């Protein structure tokens, strides 16, 4: 199942949205695995984009 970026509708097509012709994405996250092969890549991208700052002390506020 895929979701259109432009109109937000779901479809079973794999190339383009049948309603508006927009690009389709997979709307759900990948499955969790304790042996994650791509954790280093995700961590690197979060640091480069500024989502994660390793120099800042995390604040926990329940």
mmCIF file of the C-alpha atoms, coordinates in Angstrom:
data_MODEL
# 
_entry.id   MODEL 
# 
loop_
_atom_site.group_PDB 
_atom_site.id 
_atom_site.type_symbol 
_atom_site.label_atom_id 
_atom_site.label_alt_id 
_atom_site.label_comp_id 
_atom_site.label_asym_id 
_atom_site.label_entity_id 
_atom_site.label_seq_id 
_atom_site.pdbx_PDB_ins_code 
_atom_site.Cartn_x 
_atom_site.Cartn_y 
_atom_site.Cartn_z 
_atom_site.occupancy 
_atom_site.B_iso_or_equiv 
_atom_site.pdbx_formal_charge 
_atom_site.auth_seq_id 
_atom_site.auth_comp_id 
_atom_site.auth_asym_id 
_atom_site.auth_atom_id 
_atom_site.pdbx_PDB_model_num 
ATOM 1  C CA . UNK A 1 1  ? 0.000  0.000  0.000   1.00 0.00 ? 1  UNK A CA 1 
ATOM 2  C CA . UNK A 1 2  ? 1.330  3.435  -0.923  1.00 0.00 ? 2  UNK A CA 1 
ATOM 3  C CA . UNK A 1 3  ? 0.286  7.012  -0.143  1.00 0.00 ? 3  UNK A CA 1 
ATOM 4  C CA . UNK A 1 4  ? 0.242  9.964  -2.538  1.00 0.00 ? 4  UNK A CA 1 
ATOM 5  C CA . UNK A 1 5  ? 2.318  12.971 -1.496  1.00 0.00 ? 5  UNK A CA 1 
ATOM 6  C CA . UNK A 1 6  ? 0.097  15.448 -3.332  1.00 0.00 ? 6  UNK A CA 1 
ATOM 7  C CA . UNK A 1 7  ? -3.481 14.384 -2.467  1.00 0.00 ? 7  UNK A CA 1 
ATOM 8  C CA . UNK A 1 8  ? -2.884 12.047 0.515   1.00 0.00 ? 8  UNK A CA 1 
ATOM 9  C CA . UNK A 1 9  ? -4.919 9.138  -0.882  1.00 0.00 ? 9  UNK A CA 1 
ATOM 10 C CA . UNK A 1 10 ? -3.864 5.499  -0.532  1.00 0.00 ? 10 UNK A CA 1 
ATOM 11 C CA . UNK A 1 11 ? -3.447 3.160  -3.504  1.00 0.00 ? 11 UNK A CA 1 
ATOM 12 C CA . UNK A 1 12 ? -1.990 -0.208 -4.497  1.00 0.00 ? 12 UNK A CA 1 
ATOM 13 C CA . UNK A 1 13 ? -0.220 1.234  -7.570  1.00 0.00 ? 13 UNK A CA 1 
ATOM 14 C CA . UNK A 1 14 ? 3.570  1.451  -7.507  1.00 0.00 ? 14 UNK A CA 1 
ATOM 15 C CA . UNK A 1 15 ? 4.353  4.209  -9.997  1.00 0.00 ? 15 UNK A CA 1 
ATOM 16 C CA . UNK A 1 16 ? 1.936  7.188  -9.825  1.00 0.00 ? 16 UNK A CA 1 
ATOM 17 C CA . UNK A 1 17 ? -1.284 8.163  -8.041  1.00 0.00 ? 17 UNK A CA 1 
ATOM 18 C CA . UNK A 1 18 ? -4.302 7.173  -10.179 1.00 0.00 ? 18 UNK A CA 1 
ATOM 19 C CA . UNK A 1 19 ? -6.268 10.226 -8.961  1.00 0.00 ? 19 UNK A CA 1 
ATOM 20 C CA . UNK A 1 20 ? -3.858 13.146 -9.341  1.00 0.00 ? 20 UNK A CA 1 
ATOM 21 C CA . UNK A 1 21 ? -0.663 11.660 -10.849 1.00 0.00 ? 21 UNK A CA 1 
ATOM 22 C CA . UNK A 1 22 ? 1.437  12.537 -7.788  1.00 0.00 ? 22 UNK A CA 1 
ATOM 23 C CA . UNK A 1 23 ? 4.459  10.679 -6.442  1.00 0.00 ? 23 UNK A CA 1 
ATOM 24 C CA . UNK A 1 24 ? 3.816  7.741  -4.087  1.00 0.00 ? 24 UNK A CA 1 
ATOM 25 C CA . UNK A 1 25 ? 5.632  6.891  -0.838  1.00 0.00 ? 25 UNK A CA 1 
ATOM 26 C CA . UNK A 1 26 ? 5.480  4.002  1.619   1.00 0.00 ? 26 UNK A CA 1 
ATOM 27 C CA . UNK A 1 27 ? 3.640  5.519  4.626   1.00 0.00 ? 27 UNK A CA 1 
ATOM 28 C CA . UNK A 1 28 ? 4.817  3.140  7.361   1.00 0.00 ? 28 UNK A CA 1 
ATOM 29 C CA . UNK A 1 29 ? 8.240  2.855  9.028   1.00 0.00 ? 29 UNK A CA 1 
ATOM 30 C CA . UNK A 1 30 ? 10.466 -0.185 8.474   1.00 0.00 ? 30 UNK A CA 1 
ATOM 31 C CA . UNK A 1 31 ? 10.228 -3.134 10.835  1.00 0.00 ? 31 UNK A CA 1 
ATOM 32 C CA . UNK A 1 32 ? 12.244 -2.999 14.043  1.00 0.00 ? 32 UNK A CA 1 
ATOM 33 C CA . UNK A 1 33 ? 15.231 -5.302 14.292  1.00 0.00 ? 33 UNK A CA 1 
ATOM 34 C CA . UNK A 1 34 ? 17.792 -5.533 17.117  1.00 0.00 ? 34 UNK A CA 1 
ATOM 35 C CA . UNK A 1 35 ? 20.444 -6.284 14.460  1.00 0.00 ? 35 UNK A CA 1 
ATOM 36 C CA . UNK A 1 36 ? 19.866 -2.963 12.669  1.00 0.00 ? 36 UNK A CA 1 
ATOM 37 C CA . UNK A 1 37 ? 22.322 -2.648 9.773   1.00 0.00 ? 37 UNK A CA 1 
ATOM 38 C CA . UNK A 1 38 ? 21.487 0.984  8.987   1.00 0.00 ? 38 UNK A CA 1 
ATOM 39 C CA . UNK A 1 39 ? 21.610 2.638  12.431  1.00 0.00 ? 39 UNK A CA 1 
ATOM 40 C CA . UNK A 1 40 ? 24.988 4.250  11.674  1.00 0.00 ? 40 UNK A CA 1 
ATOM 41 C CA . UNK A 1 41 ? 23.610 5.874  8.498   1.00 0.00 ? 41 UNK A CA 1 
ATOM 42 C CA . UNK A 1 42 ? 20.480 7.206  10.255  1.00 0.00 ? 42 UNK A CA 1 
ATOM 43 C CA . UNK A 1 43 ? 22.556 8.570  13.131  1.00 0.00 ? 43 UNK A CA 1 
ATOM 44 C CA . UNK A 1 44 ? 24.929 10.296 10.697  1.00 0.00 ? 44 UNK A CA 1 
ATOM 45 C CA . UNK A 1 45 ? 22.030 11.908 8.799   1.00 0.00 ? 45 UNK A CA 1 
ATOM 46 C CA . UNK A 1 46 ? 20.393 13.123 12.035  1.00 0.00 ? 46 UNK A CA 1 
ATOM 47 C CA . UNK A 1 47 ? 23.660 14.736 13.118  1.00 0.00 ? 47 UNK A CA 1 
ATOM 48 C CA . UNK A 1 48 ? 24.230 16.352 9.686   1.00 0.00 ? 48 UNK A CA 1 
ATOM 49 C CA . UNK A 1 49 ? 20.696 17.776 9.479   1.00 0.00 ? 49 UNK A CA 1 
ATOM 50 C CA . UNK A 1 50 ? 20.768 19.112 13.039  1.00 0.00 ? 50 UNK A CA 1 
ATOM 51 C CA . UNK A 1 51 ? 18.020 16.889 14.415  1.00 0.00 ? 51 UNK A CA 1 
ATOM 52 C CA . UNK A 1 52 ? 20.447 15.364 16.911  1.00 0.00 ? 52 UNK A CA 1 
ATOM 53 C CA . UNK A 1 53 ? 23.129 17.348 18.713  1.00 0.00 ? 53 UNK A CA 1 
ATOM 54 C CA . UNK A 1 54 ? 25.628 15.175 20.589  1.00 0.00 ? 54 UNK A CA 1 
ATOM 55 C CA . UNK A 1 55 ? 27.263 18.168 22.326  1.00 0.00 ? 55 UNK A CA 1 
ATOM 56 C CA . UNK A 1 56 ? 24.038 19.141 24.090  1.00 0.00 ? 56 UNK A CA 1 
ATOM 57 C CA . UNK A 1 57 ? 22.965 17.399 27.309  1.00 0.00 ? 57 UNK A CA 1 
ATOM 58 C CA . UNK A 1 58 ? 19.503 15.862 26.854  1.00 0.00 ? 58 UNK A CA 1 
ATOM 59 C CA . UNK A 1 59 ? 16.803 17.181 29.167  1.00 0.00 ? 59 UNK A CA 1 
ATOM 60 C CA . UNK A 1 60 ? 14.194 14.783 30.487  1.00 0.00 ? 60 UNK A CA 1 
ATOM 61 C CA . UNK A 1 61 ? 11.027 16.516 31.599  1.00 0.00 ? 61 UNK A CA 1 
ATOM 62 C CA . UNK A 1 62 ? 8.184  14.077 32.400  1.00 0.00 ? 62 UNK A CA 1 
# 
